[in-house]
Amino acid sequence: MSHTDSPTSNRLLVALMVLLVLFSPMAIDIYLPALPYMAGDFNVSPTLAQDTVTWFMFSLGLGQLFAGPLADRFGRKPVAIIGISLYGLSSLMAWLATSMDMMLVARLLQGFGACATSVCAFAAVRDRFGAERSGHMISYLNGAICFVPALAPLLGSWLTQMFDWRANFTFMLGYAALGLVLVSVFLPETRPTHTDNAGRLFSLRRYWQVLRVPTFTYHIILCMLAMAVILAYVTSAPVLLMDRYGISMNSFTFWFGANAALNIAAAMLAPRYMQKFGSRRALNIGLMMLVGSGGLMLALSPIAAPWAFMLPIFTSSFGFAWVLGASAGAALAPFSDRAGTAAALLGLFQMSGAGLLVSLTQRLGLSASDLMTVHMWLLLPGLIILWSPKGKQWHGKAVRD
């Protein structure tokens, strides 16, 4: 065993990967309780305030088309450092924003910064742990990501109540400063020597070589649709629960944190289940949970109470964790030589695709419950395909190095 693959170095790498992947969910979850206050401060509609989330998600995914090839060409570490720097500067811009237009631009730039940290984290996992173990490690990273929805709204509520909503962006700036120091000093370069660097840095051919693999395309679409369920929830819940149902910020934080705790448990259980029974069974269970949650949401929609909305959310979050854990690893498995580009396309569909889809459906005038039902049922075709011969072909045994 080489020094770079020692248990100590692997633990350090995983810790730094957790630090990198937390930039994205923190930028969403910490200020969710403050969305109504932001809308009031800028004198805009709640839908426009929700766009600060979807604009971030859109650039978070779109930017990965550039961050992925850059990480393959120049390495994971320099791209991560540039992303953290942009994240910090855009956090400062959001803190200084005097209009919603300026805030939206800041959030767009912040998404571009966060995309670099996300691509480098997932590519480094694929670099170090290989095709088979990377799916398990991604599930653990997703479990770490789920701690943010549990804790960030608590912190965001306290910051908003003690100071104002801008204090949330002060915290993001501080996190970026800390992350910049730790990554600069401790992050090893994991880019393999056999990484595909031939040809132009940004070319359709580079992306098409990944997209044309049916296994990859099938699984990134599942990741996108599953992420859309979560995004529709996090953007709709603050307005529904606090404005329509009139619950307090602390009560909202309780419901949001309870859901995040369930998501954490599901994400931690998924790798163990996949090791014992296989990722195909885990994916099957996750998809059935999401589709079933849509039926439960529809059945409880006439009841105007927080628990009636949150109960299907609880079950869908469990399904989301298992779908993402099984699908993300399966999508990246075939690409040992283009892990950065594959991770970039995965992020594009998962973030930008989900953000665009939710932004469009939010403008259909649906109630929050109907909106959630639609997004949960969009995964039904994926479940049917999984049961078909093609599904068995596309989600077979893990590709081994």
Phi, psi and chi 1 to 4 in degrees:
 res  aa     phi    psi   chi1   chi2   chi3   chi4
   1 MET       -  127.6  177.5 -178.6  -68.4      -
   2 SER   -76.5  163.8   67.5      -      -      -
   3 HIS   -61.0  -36.8  176.2   70.5      -      -
   4 THR   -69.7  -18.8   56.1      -      -      -
   5 ASP  -108.7   14.7  -69.3  -32.5      -      -
   6 SER   -69.1  156.0   67.3      -      -      -
   7 PRO   -55.6  -37.6  -26.0   34.4      -      -
   8 THR   -65.3  -45.8  -60.5      -      -      -
   9 SER   -67.4  -34.2   65.8      -      -      -
  10 ASN   -66.3  -40.0  -78.1  -15.9      -      -
  11 ARG   -65.4  -40.7  -75.8 -166.7  -68.0  -91.4
  12 LEU   -63.0  -43.0  174.9   61.6      -      -
  13 LEU   -62.1  -44.9  178.5   65.8      -      -
  14 VAL   -62.1  -40.5  170.5      -      -      -
  15 ALA   -61.4  -42.0      -      -      -      -
  16 LEU   -70.2  -32.9  -69.3  169.5      -      -
  17 MET   -65.7  -38.3  -66.2  -52.0   95.6      -
  18 VAL   -61.6  -45.4  169.7      -      -      -
  19 LEU   -57.5  -41.7 -178.1  145.5      -      -
  20 LEU   -70.7  -42.5  -71.8  174.7      -      -
  21 VAL   -73.2  -17.7  -61.7      -      -      -
  22 LEU   -75.4  -14.9  -68.0 -173.3      -      -
  23 PHE   -59.0  -42.0  -82.4   97.1      -      -
  24 SER   -68.3  -56.2  -59.2      -      -      -
  25 PRO   -64.9  -30.7   23.1  -34.0      -      -
  26 MET   -61.9  -40.4  179.4 -176.3  -59.5      -
  27 ALA   -67.0  -14.9      -      -      -      -
  28 ILE   -99.6  -51.3  -62.0  171.5      -      -
  29 ASP   -82.3  -28.4  -63.5  -52.1      -      -
  30 ILE   -66.9  -31.6 -167.5  171.6      -      -
  31 TYR  -106.9    9.4   82.5  108.7      -      -
  32 LEU   -57.3  -43.8  -76.1  178.1      -      -
  33 PRO   -62.4  -19.2  -22.3   34.1      -      -
  34 ALA   -92.5   -1.8      -      -      -      -
  35 LEU   -55.6  -46.8  -82.6  178.1      -      -
  36 PRO   -61.0  -35.3  -24.4   35.5      -      -
  37 TYR   -70.0  -38.3  -61.9   89.4      -      -
  38 MET   -63.4  -44.1 -178.2 -173.5  -65.0      -
  39 ALA   -60.3  -41.7      -      -      -      -
  40 GLY   -67.9  -38.5      -      -      -      -
  41 ASP   -65.3  -40.1 -161.0    9.9      -      -
  42 PHE   -90.5   -3.3  -71.7  130.3      -      -
  43 ASN    57.1   51.8 -166.5   27.3      -      -
  44 VAL  -126.1  170.0  -61.9      -      -      -
  45 SER   -74.1  157.0   66.7      -      -      -
  46 PRO   -58.5  -33.9  -25.8   34.7      -      -
  47 THR   -62.2  -40.0  -61.1      -      -      -
  48 LEU   -69.0  -36.1 -165.5   56.3      -      -
  49 ALA   -64.9  -37.2      -      -      -      -
  50 GLN   -64.7  -25.5  -69.6  168.3   -9.0      -
  51 ASP   -64.9  -20.4  -79.4  -14.6      -      -
  52 THR   -64.8  -24.8   60.5      -      -      -
  53 VAL   -81.2  -48.9  177.6      -      -      -
  54 THR   -68.4  -34.4   54.1      -      -      -
  55 TRP   -64.8  -40.9  -81.3   46.2      -      -
  56 PHE   -61.3  -45.7  172.8   85.2      -      -
  57 MET   -63.0  -38.2  -68.1  -72.8  -72.6      -
  58 PHE   -63.7  -50.3 -178.5   76.7      -      -
  59 SER   -70.2  -29.0   61.6      -      -      -
  60 LEU   -59.4  -38.7  178.3   65.0      -      -
  61 GLY   -83.4  -45.8      -      -      -      -
  62 LEU   -60.6  -41.3 -178.2   63.2      -      -
  63 GLY   -63.9  -21.6      -      -      -      -
  64 GLN   -69.3  -20.8  -62.3 -169.3   41.8      -
  65 LEU   -62.0  -27.7  -72.3  179.1      -      -
  66 PHE   -94.9  -39.5  -56.9   95.3      -      -
  67 ALA   -66.0  -36.2      -      -      -      -
  68 GLY   -62.6  -57.2      -      -      -      -
  69 PRO   -60.2  -36.0  -26.4   35.6      -      -
  70 LEU   -62.5  -40.0  -74.3  169.6      -      -
  71 ALA   -67.4  -34.3      -      -      -      -
  72 ASP   -71.2  -33.5  -78.4  -17.3      -      -
  73 ARG   -84.5  -46.4  177.1   67.0   61.8   87.8
  74 PHE  -107.0  -10.9  -59.6  108.0      -      -
  75 GLY   112.0  159.2      -      -      -      -
  76 ARG   -73.4  -40.4  -40.1  -51.0 -171.6 -160.8
  77 LYS   -65.8  -51.0 -176.0  170.8 -177.1  174.2
  78 PRO   -62.8  -36.2   18.1  -30.1      -      -
  79 VAL   -67.2  -38.9  173.4      -      -      -
  80 ALA   -63.0  -41.5      -      -      -      -
  81 ILE   -63.6  -43.2  -71.1  173.6      -      -
  82 ILE   -63.4  -41.8  -68.1  172.0      -      -
  83 GLY   -62.5  -43.5      -      -      -      -
  84 ILE   -63.0  -40.5  -65.1  171.7      -      -
  85 SER   -62.6  -43.8  -58.8      -      -      -
  86 LEU   -65.9  -37.4  179.7   57.1      -      -
  87 TYR   -60.1  -45.2 -175.1   97.7      -      -
  88 GLY   -66.0  -43.9      -      -      -      -
  89 LEU   -64.1  -40.1  -68.8  172.7      -      -
  90 SER   -71.1  -29.1   56.4      -      -      -
  91 SER   -63.8  -40.4  -62.0      -      -      -
  92 LEU   -64.2  -39.7  177.8   60.7      -      -
  93 MET   -63.7  -40.2 -179.0  178.8  176.8      -
  94 ALA   -65.0  -38.8      -      -      -      -
  95 TRP   -63.4  -33.4 -175.3   85.2      -      -
  96 LEU   -87.7   -4.9  -65.3  170.1      -      -
  97 ALA   -58.1  133.7      -      -      -      -
  98 THR  -111.4   -1.4   55.9      -      -      -
  99 SER  -149.9  162.9   67.5      -      -      -
 100 MET   -66.5  -32.6 -178.5   54.3   71.4      -
 101 ASP   -61.5  -44.5  -71.4  -19.3      -      -
 102 MET   -65.6  -37.2 -175.2  175.5  176.6      -
 103 MET   -64.5  -42.4  171.9   59.6   70.1      -
 104 LEU   -64.1  -39.3  -70.8  171.7      -      -
 105 VAL   -64.1  -42.8  171.3      -      -      -
 106 ALA   -61.1  -41.1      -      -      -      -
 107 ARG   -69.5  -34.6  -68.3  -70.5  -73.7  169.9
 108 LEU   -62.4  -45.1 -160.5   69.1      -      -
 109 LEU   -67.6  -36.0  -66.4  174.3      -      -
 110 GLN   -64.3  -36.7 -165.1  174.2   35.2      -
 111 GLY   -63.7  -38.8      -      -      -      -
 112 PHE   -63.3  -37.4  -75.4  124.6      -      -
 113 GLY   -67.8  -44.4      -      -      -      -
 114 ALA   -67.0  -29.4      -      -      -      -
 115 CYS   -63.6  -36.0   78.5      -      -      -
 116 ALA   -65.8  -40.9      -      -      -      -
 117 THR   -66.5  -37.5   67.0      -      -      -
 118 SER   -67.6  -46.8  179.0      -      -      -
 119 VAL   -59.5  -47.0  161.1      -      -      -
 120 CYS   -64.6  -36.1  -66.8      -      -      -
 121 ALA   -64.9  -50.8      -      -      -      -
 122 PHE   -71.0  -35.0  -75.1  104.9      -      -
 123 ALA   -66.3  -39.6      -      -      -      -
 124 ALA   -65.3  -36.5      -      -      -      -
 125 VAL   -62.1  -44.2  166.8      -      -      -
 126 ARG   -65.8  -37.0  178.1   61.0 -178.9   81.6
 127 ASP   -61.2  -49.4  -64.4  -22.5      -      -
 128 ARG   -82.6  -37.7  178.1   63.6   62.3   87.5
 129 PHE  -105.3   -5.6  -63.2  102.6      -      -
 130 GLY    79.9 -179.2      -      -      -      -
 131 ALA   -68.7  -42.5      -      -      -      -
 132 GLU   -76.1  -48.4 -173.9  175.7    5.3      -
 133 ARG   -78.5  -18.4  -70.0 -177.6   61.8 -158.7
 134 SER   -64.0  -35.2   61.4      -      -      -
 135 GLY   -61.9  -40.7      -      -      -      -
 136 HIS   -66.6  -42.5  -56.7  156.8      -      -
 137 MET   -66.6  -36.0  -64.4  -52.1  -58.1      -
 138 ILE   -63.3  -37.3  -73.0  172.0      -      -
 139 SER   -62.9  -40.8  -68.6      -      -      -
 140 TYR   -66.4  -38.7  -74.3  123.5      -      -
 141 LEU   -63.0  -41.0  -76.4 -177.6      -      -
 142 ASN   -63.0  -34.9  -72.6  -28.9      -      -
 143 GLY   -63.5  -40.5      -      -      -      -
 144 ALA   -64.5  -40.3      -      -      -      -
 145 ILE   -59.1  -35.1  -69.3  171.8      -      -
 146 CYS   -69.7  -16.7  -68.1      -      -      -
 147 PHE   -66.2  -28.1  -83.8   97.0      -      -
 148 VAL   -64.5  -48.4  175.2      -      -      -
 149 PRO   -60.4  -25.0  -25.1   35.3      -      -
 150 ALA   -77.2  -38.8      -      -      -      -
 151 LEU  -103.5  -34.8  -58.7  177.4      -      -
 152 ALA   -61.3  -43.3      -      -      -      -
 153 PRO   -62.4  -32.2  -24.9   36.0      -      -
 154 LEU   -62.7  -47.5  -69.4  172.1      -      -
 155 LEU   -64.2  -42.9  176.2   60.5      -      -
 156 GLY   -63.2  -39.1      -      -      -      -
 157 SER   -62.1  -43.9  -63.3      -      -      -
 158 TRP   -65.6  -45.3 -179.2   80.8      -      -
 159 LEU   -61.9  -41.2  -71.3  171.4      -      -
 160 THR   -67.9  -41.6  -57.9      -      -      -
 161 GLN   -73.4  -37.0  -67.6  178.1   23.2      -
 162 MET   -78.4  -35.1  -68.7  -62.9  -63.8      -
 163 PHE  -121.8  -98.4  -54.3   99.1      -      -
 164 ASP  -162.2 -176.6   60.3   14.8      -      -
 165 TRP   -64.9  -23.2   60.9  -96.2      -      -
 166 ARG   -67.8  -23.0  -64.5  178.4 -170.2  -87.9
 167 ALA   -62.2  -24.6      -      -      -      -
 168 ASN   -62.8  -38.0  -64.5  -71.5      -      -
 169 PHE   -76.8  -25.2  -67.3   96.2      -      -
 170 THR   -62.9  -42.1  -56.2      -      -      -
 171 PHE   -64.0  -42.4 -176.4   86.3      -      -
 172 MET   -60.5  -39.1  -66.4 -176.3 -145.7      -
 173 LEU   -62.5  -42.6  176.5   59.4      -      -
 174 GLY   -65.6  -39.0      -      -      -      -
 175 TYR   -64.1  -39.2 -175.2   81.5      -      -
 176 ALA   -63.8  -40.7      -      -      -      -
 177 ALA   -63.1  -44.1      -      -      -      -
 178 LEU   -64.0  -44.9  174.8   63.5      -      -
 179 GLY   -62.6  -37.5      -      -      -      -
 180 LEU   -61.5  -41.4 -174.6   61.5      -      -
 181 VAL   -67.1  -48.5  171.8      -      -      -
 182 LEU   -65.5  -42.6  -66.2  177.0      -      -
 183 VAL   -68.1  -41.3  168.4      -      -      -
 184 SER   -62.0  -36.1  -61.7      -      -      -
 185 VAL   -88.5  -41.4  174.1      -      -      -
 186 PHE  -110.9  -18.6  -64.2  110.0      -      -
 187 LEU   -73.5  121.2 -179.9   65.1      -      -
 188 PRO   -80.3  156.5   30.3  -33.9      -      -
 189 GLU   -83.6  123.8 -178.7   54.3   65.2      -
 190 THR  -108.3   -3.8   63.8      -      -      -
 191 ARG   -58.5  123.5 -178.6  173.2   65.0   98.1
 192 PRO   -69.0  154.6   -1.2    8.6      -      -
 193 THR   -68.9  -23.0   55.5      -      -      -
 194 HIS   -91.4   13.3   68.0  -82.2      -      -
 195 THR   -57.7  138.3  -62.2      -      -      -
 196 ASP   -73.2  104.9  180.0   11.8      -      -
 197 ASN  -113.8   12.1  -72.6  -38.1      -      -
 198 ALA   -74.9  150.0      -      -      -      -
 199 GLY    82.1 -172.0      -      -      -      -
 200 ARG   -66.8  149.7  -64.3  169.7   55.7 -169.6
 201 LEU   -64.5  -47.6 -177.6   59.6      -      -
 202 PHE  -116.3  110.5  -54.6  113.5      -      -
 203 SER  -147.7  148.7   67.3      -      -      -
 204 LEU   -62.8  -32.6  -68.2  177.1      -      -
 205 ARG   -61.3  -41.5  177.2  178.6  172.7  -88.2
 206 ARG   -59.3  -42.5  175.4 -177.4  -70.4  -89.8
 207 TYR   -75.9  -37.3  -59.9  118.4      -      -
 208 TRP   -65.9  -34.0  174.9 -115.7      -      -
 209 GLN   -61.6  -26.8  -73.3  177.8  -24.4      -
 210 VAL   -87.8  -45.5  176.6      -      -      -
 211 LEU   -65.4  -26.9  -81.9  172.1      -      -
 212 ARG   -75.8   -7.3   69.2 -179.5 -179.3  179.1
 213 VAL   -81.1  113.5  178.4      -      -      -
 214 PRO   -58.0  -36.4  -22.8   32.9      -      -
 215 THR   -58.7  -43.3  -63.1      -      -      -
 216 PHE   -65.9  -48.9  178.5   79.8      -      -
 217 THR   -61.3  -44.3  -54.7      -      -      -
 218 TYR   -59.5  -45.7  170.9   67.0      -      -
 219 HIS   -76.3  -32.4  -71.9   99.3      -      -
 220 ILE   -71.2  -29.4   61.7  172.4      -      -
 221 ILE   -67.3  -40.0  -69.3  174.8      -      -
 222 LEU   -62.1  -42.5  -68.2 -177.0      -      -
 223 CYS   -61.5  -41.0  -71.3      -      -      -
 224 MET   -63.2  -48.1  178.4 -171.6   74.2      -
 225 LEU   -67.4  -37.6  -65.0  175.7      -      -
 226 ALA   -66.7  -41.6      -      -      -      -
 227 MET   -64.6  -33.8 -179.6   60.3   69.8      -
 228 ALA   -62.6  -34.8      -      -      -      -
 229 VAL   -60.5  -48.5  173.2      -      -      -
 230 ILE   -66.2  -41.2  -61.5  -58.7      -      -
 231 LEU   -66.0  -40.6 -178.3   57.6      -      -
 232 ALA   -61.2  -36.8      -      -      -      -
 233 TYR   -67.8  -50.5  156.7   63.6      -      -
 234 VAL   -68.8  -25.7  -60.1      -      -      -
 235 THR   -85.7  -25.4   55.1      -      -      -
 236 SER   -92.0  -32.4  -59.2      -      -      -
 237 ALA   -60.6  -45.1      -      -      -      -
 238 PRO   -58.9  -43.2  -23.7   35.0      -      -
 239 VAL   -69.1  -44.5  175.4      -      -      -
 240 LEU   -65.0  -50.6  175.5   70.9      -      -
 241 LEU   -75.0  -41.3  -62.7  178.8      -      -
 242 MET   -88.2  -38.4  -72.0 -165.7  -74.3      -
 243 ASP   -85.4  -50.5  -74.4   -1.9      -      -
 244 ARG   -79.1  -46.6 -178.3  177.9  173.5 -172.6
 245 TYR   -88.5  -12.0  -67.0  161.7      -      -
 246 GLY    72.6   23.1      -      -      -      -
 247 ILE   -79.0  158.8   69.7  172.9      -      -
 248 SER   -77.4  167.3   66.0      -      -      -
 249 MET   -61.5  -37.5 -176.1 -179.2  -65.8      -
 250 ASN   -66.4  -39.6  -70.5  -25.2      -      -
 251 SER   -66.0  -40.2  -64.4      -      -      -
 252 PHE   -60.0  -44.0  168.1   78.3      -      -
 253 THR   -61.3  -36.4  -57.3      -      -      -
 254 PHE   -62.4  -49.8  164.9   76.9      -      -
 255 TRP   -63.1  -42.8  -75.8  108.6      -      -
 256 PHE   -65.2  -42.3 -154.2   82.6      -      -
 257 GLY   -67.4  -37.5      -      -      -      -
 258 ALA   -62.3  -41.8      -      -      -      -
 259 ASN   -65.1  -40.2  179.7   65.0      -      -
 260 ALA   -64.7  -38.0      -      -      -      -
 261 ALA   -61.9  -41.2      -      -      -      -
 262 LEU   -64.4  -38.9  179.8   62.2      -      -
 263 ASN   -64.5  -38.4 -150.5  -37.4      -      -
 264 ILE   -62.0  -47.7  -67.7  167.7      -      -
 265 ALA   -60.6  -42.8      -      -      -      -
 266 ALA   -64.1  -42.8      -      -      -      -
 267 ALA   -66.2  -32.4      -      -      -      -
 268 MET   -77.5  -30.7  -66.7  -58.0  177.0      -
 269 LEU   -76.8  -30.8  -74.4  172.4      -      -
 270 ALA   -57.0  -47.8      -      -      -      -
 271 PRO   -61.1  -39.0  -20.8   32.7      -      -
 272 ARG   -65.8  -40.6  -62.1 -178.9 -178.1 -179.3
 273 TYR   -65.5  -41.5 -174.4   90.2      -      -
 274 MET   -65.4  -36.1  -75.5 -169.0  -73.1      -
 275 GLN   -64.9  -35.2  -75.7  179.5  -33.1      -
 276 LYS   -87.9  -41.7 -172.7  172.4 -177.3  179.3
 277 PHE  -115.9   -9.6  -60.9  105.6      -      -
 278 GLY   100.3  152.4      -      -      -      -
 279 SER   -72.5  -23.6   61.7      -      -      -
 280 ARG   -64.4  -43.8 -179.1 -178.6  174.6   82.4
 281 ARG   -64.8  -39.2  -74.1 -169.2 -177.9 -178.2
 282 ALA   -63.2  -42.2      -      -      -      -
 283 LEU   -64.2  -40.6 -179.8   58.4      -      -
 284 ASN   -61.2  -45.5 -173.6   55.2      -      -
 285 ILE   -64.3  -43.6  -68.9  174.2      -      -
 286 GLY   -61.7  -43.9      -      -      -      -
 287 LEU   -65.5  -41.6  -72.3  171.4      -      -
 288 MET   -64.3  -36.4  -72.3 -166.5  -64.3      -
 289 MET   -64.7  -42.1  -68.6  -73.7  -73.7      -
 290 LEU   -67.4  -46.0  -79.3  164.7      -      -
 291 VAL   -64.7  -42.7  173.1      -      -      -
 292 GLY   -63.7  -33.9      -      -      -      -
 293 SER   -64.3  -32.3  -62.3      -      -      -
 294 GLY   -63.7  -41.3      -      -      -      -
 295 GLY   -64.8  -39.9      -      -      -      -
 296 LEU   -66.6  -39.8 -178.1   60.6      -      -
 297 MET   -61.7  -43.2  179.8   69.2   75.7      -
 298 LEU   -64.2  -40.8 -175.8   63.5      -      -
 299 ALA   -66.7  -35.1      -      -      -      -
 300 LEU   -92.7   -2.7  -64.3  177.2      -      -
 301 SER   -59.6  -30.6   59.9      -      -      -
 302 PRO   -68.2  -14.6  -22.0   34.6      -      -
 303 ILE   -90.1  113.7  -56.7  175.0      -      -
 304 ALA   -88.5   74.5      -      -      -      -
 305 ALA  -146.7  147.9      -      -      -      -
 306 PRO   -56.1  -40.4  -27.0   35.4      -      -
 307 TRP   -65.3  -32.5   69.8  -95.8      -      -
 308 ALA   -68.5  -30.2      -      -      -      -
 309 PHE   -81.1  -38.7  177.9   75.9      -      -
 310 MET   -79.7  -27.8  -69.1  -58.2  -58.8      -
 311 LEU   -58.9  -49.2 -178.4   59.0      -      -
 312 PRO   -65.3  -28.9  -18.6   31.3      -      -
 313 ILE   -64.4  -40.8  -64.3  -63.2      -      -
 314 PHE   -57.3  -49.1  -71.3  163.0      -      -
 315 THR   -69.0  -35.1   55.8      -      -      -
 316 SER   -69.6  -33.0   70.2      -      -      -
 317 SER   -65.7  -36.1  -67.9      -      -      -
 318 PHE   -63.1  -46.3 -170.1   96.8      -      -
 319 GLY   -63.1  -40.1      -      -      -      -
 320 PHE   -58.3  -45.6  163.5   77.9      -      -
 321 ALA   -61.3  -40.0      -      -      -      -
 322 TRP   -76.2  -37.6  -77.0   41.9      -      -
 323 VAL   -64.9  -45.5  167.8      -      -      -
 324 LEU   -66.1  -42.0 -157.7   61.2      -      -
 325 GLY   -62.5  -42.9      -      -      -      -
 326 ALA   -76.3  -38.8      -      -      -      -
 327 SER   -79.6  -40.7  -67.6      -      -      -
 328 ALA   -63.6  -44.1      -      -      -      -
 329 GLY   -64.4  -40.9      -      -      -      -
 330 ALA   -66.6  -34.0      -      -      -      -
 331 ALA   -67.3  -39.8      -      -      -      -
 332 LEU   -85.0  -16.5  -63.9  177.5      -      -
 333 ALA   -54.5  -40.6      -      -      -      -
 334 PRO   -76.6    0.6  -13.9   29.6      -      -
 335 PHE  -122.5   69.1  -55.3  105.8      -      -
 336 SER   -70.8  -26.6   62.3      -      -      -
 337 ASP   -96.6   -7.8   61.4  -25.1      -      -
 338 ARG  -137.8   41.8  -74.8  163.3  -71.9  170.9
 339 ALA   -61.8  -37.9      -      -      -      -
 340 GLY   -64.6  -45.5      -      -      -      -
 341 THR   -65.4  -41.8  -58.8      -      -      -
 342 ALA   -64.3  -42.0      -      -      -      -
 343 ALA   -64.4  -34.0      -      -      -      -
 344 ALA   -65.8  -45.0      -      -      -      -
 345 LEU   -66.7  -38.3  -75.5  170.3      -      -
 346 LEU   -58.6  -45.8  171.2   63.4      -      -
 347 GLY   -65.8  -36.8      -      -      -      -
 348 LEU   -60.1  -49.7  173.4   68.8      -      -
 349 PHE   -68.6  -42.7  -83.9   77.0      -      -
 350 GLN   -68.3  -36.8 -173.8  173.4  -50.0      -
 351 MET   -99.2  -62.2  -57.2  -57.3  177.4      -
 352 SER   -65.2  -43.5  -65.8      -      -      -
 353 GLY   -60.9  -46.7      -      -      -      -
 354 ALA   -65.1  -41.5      -      -      -      -
 355 GLY   -62.6  -43.7      -      -      -      -
 356 LEU   -65.9  -42.8 -179.3   60.3      -      -
 357 LEU   -61.8  -45.7 -179.0   60.0      -      -
 358 VAL   -68.3  -39.9  171.3      -      -      -
 359 SER   -60.2  -38.0 -176.8      -      -      -
 360 LEU   -70.9  -45.5  -68.6  173.7      -      -
 361 THR   -68.9  -28.2   54.2      -      -      -
 362 GLN   -66.9  -18.4  -76.8  177.8  -26.5      -
 363 ARG   -95.8    9.9  -77.4  158.2  171.9   77.7
 364 LEU   -86.5   -6.4  -65.0  176.9      -      -
 365 GLY    79.5   18.1      -      -      -      -
 366 LEU   -77.8  152.6  -59.5  172.6      -      -
 367 SER   -68.5  163.2   67.1      -      -      -
 368 ALA   -59.7  -39.6      -      -      -      -
 369 SER   -66.6  -44.6  -63.4      -      -      -
 370 ASP   -65.5  -37.3  -71.0  -16.0      -      -
 371 LEU   -61.2  -44.3  177.6   69.2      -      -
 372 MET   -65.7  -39.7  -65.8  -54.2  -52.4      -
 373 THR   -60.6  -44.6  -60.9      -      -      -
 374 VAL   -59.2  -47.6  166.8      -      -      -
 375 HIS   -67.2  -36.5  -80.4  -73.6      -      -
 376 MET   -67.9  -37.7  -68.2  169.7 -176.1      -
 377 TRP   -78.5  -14.9  -80.1   -3.7      -      -
 378 LEU   -64.3  -16.0  -76.1  175.8      -      -
 379 LEU   -86.1   -6.4  -75.5  139.6      -      -
 380 LEU   -59.1  -45.4  179.7   58.2      -      -
 381 PRO   -58.1  -36.0  -25.2   35.0      -      -
 382 GLY   -63.6  -37.6      -      -      -      -
 383 LEU   -66.8  -42.3  178.5   60.5      -      -
 384 ILE   -63.1  -41.7  -65.4  172.9      -      -
 385 ILE   -63.7  -39.0  -69.7  173.1      -      -
 386 LEU   -59.8  -34.6 -176.6   65.2      -      -
 387 TRP   -77.6  -13.0  -67.2  -18.8      -      -
 388 SER   -85.9  166.6   70.7      -      -      -
 389 PRO   -57.0  -37.6  -26.4   34.9      -      -
 390 LYS   -63.0  -40.5  -82.5  -65.7 -177.4 -177.0
 391 GLY   -62.6  -38.6      -      -      -      -
 392 LYS   -65.9  -33.2  -66.7  178.1 -178.9  178.5
 393 GLN   -72.3  -42.9  178.5 -176.3  -15.9      -
 394 TRP   -76.1  -27.1  -66.7  -18.5      -      -
 395 HIS  -123.4   74.8 -165.1  101.0      -      -
 396 GLY   -99.0 -145.2      -      -      -      -
 397 LYS   -70.1  151.3  -66.1 -177.9  179.1  179.3
 398 ALA   -60.6  141.9      -      -      -      -
 399 VAL   -73.3  127.5  177.2      -      -      -
 400 ARG  -101.1  148.8  -62.8  178.9 -177.9  -89.5
 401 ASP   -67.5      -  -76.5  -22.8      -      -
